[in-house]
Amino acid sequence: MKRGVSAVFAVGAMFAAAAPAGAQIGIPATAKTSPVAAPVPVIAPADARGLHLALSTLDSLGKGFDRRLQAYNPIEPVELLGTTRAVYLSGYGVVFTTELMPVVTPATNPLLPTINDATRKRVHDTKVARIPDMRNMMMSLMKDAAASLNAMPAGEQVVVAARFLYLPWEDTSGLPNQILMKADRRSLLTGNNIQTEEQ
C-alpha cells in the first residue's frame, strides 16, 4: 500500500517539474481521492436513575395487581400462572401481561383419572361468574398505572392483556381465551374510555 502511494506522488512530481510556469496540473484519472469521513453522532446515555425508577414503578404496579387477584377469594383463589409482567415501549406506552385461571382448577392424575360432571359444571359456572370481576380488576390496574406513571406522555397507551388457560376436560363455552384492554393515559385520568377486545 505504501509503495503505491509513493508511486502516485512520484508521478505528480514529474508532471510538476515538466510543466511550464503557471500551467495547471491535472490529477491522473486513475488516482482516487479518499472521501472525508462523516462525523459519528454522539448519543447521550440515558438517565440510568430515571430508568430504574420507571422499572420499579412498573414492577410495583404488577405486584399490586397480583396481590389483588390473590386476595379476591381466599377460599377459592384465583390461580396465577406466573407474575404479571410489564414493559414500556417509547412512543407507544406501557403493556402489562398476565396468565391465569379465574379459579384453581383440578387436574387429572393417577388418583383422579376423570373429572365428574358436577365438578365440571361447578368450575365452569365459577369462572363465568368471575370474568366481570377480572375485567374490573384489569381496569383498576390501568387507572393505577395512568396515575402513577407521571412521566409518560398523556397520549401514550396503557394496555393490559390477560390470557385465560383451560385444561382439556373443561367446558369453555362463554369463556374468553384472552381479554385485552387499552386506553390512552389522558382518557384514563379524565374518564373511562377503555377499549376492550375479547377472543
C-alpha positions as CSV (number, residue, x, y, z in Angstrom):
1,M,0.0,0.0,0.0
2,K,2.8,2.5,0.9
3,R,4.7,1.6,-2.4
4,G,1.5,2.5,-4.4
5,V,1.1,5.8,-2.6
6,S,4.7,6.7,-3.2
7,A,4.3,6.0,-6.9
8,V,1.4,8.4,-7.2
9,F,3.4,11.2,-5.5
10,A,6.4,10.5,-7.8
11,V,4.3,10.8,-10.9
12,G,2.8,14.1,-9.6
13,A,6.3,15.4,-9.0
14,M,7.3,14.6,-12.6
15,F,4.4,16.5,-14.0
16,A,5.2,19.5,-11.8
17,A,8.8,19.5,-13.0
18,A,7.9,19.3,-16.7
19,A,5.1,21.8,-16.7
20,P,5.7,25.4,-17.6
21,A,5.3,28.1,-15.0
22,G,1.6,29.0,-14.4
23,A,0.3,25.8,-16.0
24,Q,-2.4,23.9,-14.3
25,I,-1.6,20.3,-13.3
26,G,-4.4,17.7,-13.6
27,I,-4.7,14.7,-11.4
28,P,-4.4,11.4,-13.3
29,A,-7.8,9.8,-13.8
30,T,-6.5,6.6,-12.2
31,A,-5.7,8.3,-8.9
32,K,-8.5,8.1,-6.4
33,T,-9.0,10.6,-3.6
34,S,-10.2,9.3,-0.2
35,P,-13.7,10.7,0.8
36,V,-13.9,12.7,4.0
37,A,-15.4,10.6,6.8
38,A,-18.7,11.9,8.2
39,P,-18.6,12.7,11.9
40,V,-20.0,10.0,14.1
41,P,-23.0,11.2,16.0
42,V,-22.7,11.1,19.8
43,I,-25.7,9.6,21.6
44,A,-26.1,10.8,25.1
45,P,-26.5,8.0,27.6
46,A,-30.0,7.5,29.1
47,D,-30.6,8.7,32.6
48,A,-30.0,5.4,34.4
49,R,-31.6,6.6,37.6
50,G,-34.8,7.7,35.9
51,L,-34.9,4.3,34.0
52,H,-34.5,2.5,37.3
53,L,-37.4,4.4,38.9
54,A,-39.7,3.7,35.9
55,L,-38.9,0.0,36.0
56,S,-39.5,0.0,39.8
57,T,-42.9,1.6,39.3
58,L,-43.9,-0.9,36.6
59,D,-42.8,-3.8,38.9
60,S,-44.7,-2.3,41.8
61,L,-47.9,-2.0,39.7
62,G,-47.6,-5.6,38.5
63,K,-47.1,-6.9,42.0
64,G,-50.1,-4.9,43.3
65,F,-52.3,-6.4,40.6
66,D,-51.2,-9.9,41.5
67,R,-51.9,-9.2,45.2
68,R,-55.4,-8.0,44.2
69,L,-56.1,-11.2,42.3
70,Q,-54.8,-13.4,45.1
71,A,-56.9,-11.6,47.7
72,Y,-60.1,-11.8,45.5
73,N,-61.3,-15.0,47.1
74,P,-59.0,-16.8,49.6
75,I,-61.4,-19.8,49.9
76,E,-61.5,-20.5,46.2
77,P,-58.5,-18.5,45.0
78,V,-57.5,-17.3,41.5
79,E,-54.7,-19.4,40.0
80,L,-51.9,-17.2,38.8
81,L,-49.6,-18.9,36.2
82,G,-46.7,-16.6,36.8
83,T,-46.3,-13.0,37.8
84,T,-47.7,-10.0,35.9
85,R,-45.0,-8.5,33.6
86,A,-44.8,-5.0,32.3
87,V,-42.8,-3.3,29.5
88,Y,-42.6,0.3,28.5
89,L,-42.4,1.0,24.7
90,S,-41.2,4.5,24.0
91,G,-43.7,6.3,21.7
92,Y,-46.4,3.7,22.4
93,G,-46.9,3.2,26.1
94,V,-46.9,0.5,28.8
95,V,-48.1,-3.1,28.3
96,F,-49.0,-5.4,31.2
97,T,-49.4,-9.2,30.5
98,T,-50.6,-12.0,32.8
99,E,-51.8,-15.6,32.5
100,L,-54.3,-17.0,35.0
101,M,-57.2,-19.3,35.7
102,P,-60.1,-17.5,37.5
103,V,-60.3,-20.3,40.0
104,V,-57.9,-23.1,40.9
105,T,-58.7,-25.9,38.6
106,P,-58.3,-29.6,39.4
107,A,-56.1,-31.6,37.0
108,T,-56.4,-35.3,36.3
109,N,-53.8,-37.6,37.8
110,P,-53.5,-41.3,38.7
111,L,-55.6,-40.7,41.8
112,L,-58.2,-38.6,39.9
113,P,-58.3,-40.1,36.3
114,T,-61.6,-38.4,35.4
115,I,-63.5,-35.2,36.4
116,N,-67.1,-35.8,37.2
117,D,-69.9,-33.8,35.7
118,A,-70.7,-31.9,39.0
119,T,-67.1,-30.7,39.3
120,R,-67.0,-29.8,35.6
121,K,-70.2,-27.6,35.9
122,R,-69.0,-26.0,39.2
123,V,-65.7,-24.9,37.7
124,H,-67.3,-23.6,34.6
125,D,-70.0,-21.7,36.4
126,T,-67.5,-20.2,38.8
127,K,-65.2,-19.0,36.0
128,V,-68.1,-17.5,34.0
129,A,-69.3,-15.6,37.1
130,R,-65.8,-14.2,37.8
131,I,-64.9,-12.9,34.4
132,P,-66.7,-9.5,35.0
133,D,-64.6,-9.1,38.2
134,M,-61.4,-9.9,36.3
135,R,-62.3,-7.1,33.8
136,N,-62.9,-4.7,36.7
137,M,-59.5,-5.5,38.3
138,M,-57.8,-5.0,34.9
139,M,-59.5,-1.6,34.6
140,S,-58.2,-0.7,38.1
141,L,-54.7,-1.6,37.1
142,M,-54.9,0.7,34.1
143,K,-56.1,3.6,36.2
144,D,-53.4,3.0,38.8
145,A,-50.8,3.0,36.0
146,A,-52.2,6.2,34.5
147,A,-52.0,7.9,37.9
148,S,-48.6,6.6,38.8
149,L,-46.6,7.0,35.6
150,N,-46.4,10.8,35.7
151,A,-43.5,10.9,33.2
152,M,-45.4,9.0,30.5
153,P,-47.0,11.3,27.8
154,A,-50.7,11.7,28.1
155,G,-51.3,10.4,24.6
156,E,-49.5,7.1,25.1
157,Q,-51.4,3.9,25.8
158,V,-51.9,1.8,28.9
159,V,-52.6,-1.8,27.8
160,V,-53.5,-4.9,29.9
161,A,-53.6,-8.3,28.3
162,A,-54.9,-11.3,30.3
163,R,-54.7,-14.8,28.9
164,F,-57.0,-17.5,30.4
165,L,-55.8,-21.0,30.2
166,Y,-58.0,-24.1,30.5
167,L,-57.5,-27.8,31.0
168,P,-58.5,-30.3,28.3
169,W,-61.6,-31.6,30.2
170,E,-63.1,-28.1,30.8
171,D,-66.3,-26.7,29.3
172,T,-65.1,-23.4,27.9
173,S,-68.4,-22.1,26.5
174,G,-68.9,-18.5,27.3
175,L,-65.3,-18.1,28.5
176,P,-62.7,-15.9,26.8
177,N,-59.2,-17.1,25.9
178,Q,-57.9,-13.5,26.2
179,I,-59.1,-10.1,27.3
180,L,-57.2,-7.1,26.1
181,M,-57.9,-3.6,27.3
182,K,-56.3,-0.4,26.2
183,A,-56.8,3.4,26.6
184,D,-54.5,6.4,26.4
185,R,-53.3,7.8,29.7
186,R,-55.3,11.1,29.2
187,S,-58.6,9.1,28.9
188,L,-57.9,7.1,32.0
189,L,-57.2,10.2,34.0
190,T,-60.3,12.1,32.8
191,G,-62.8,9.4,32.2
192,N,-63.3,5.7,31.4
193,N,-62.9,5.4,27.6
194,I,-61.4,1.9,27.7
195,Q,-61.4,-0.3,24.5
196,T,-61.9,-4.0,25.2
197,E,-61.2,-6.9,22.9
198,E,-62.0,-10.5,23.8
199,Q,-61.1,-13.6,21.9
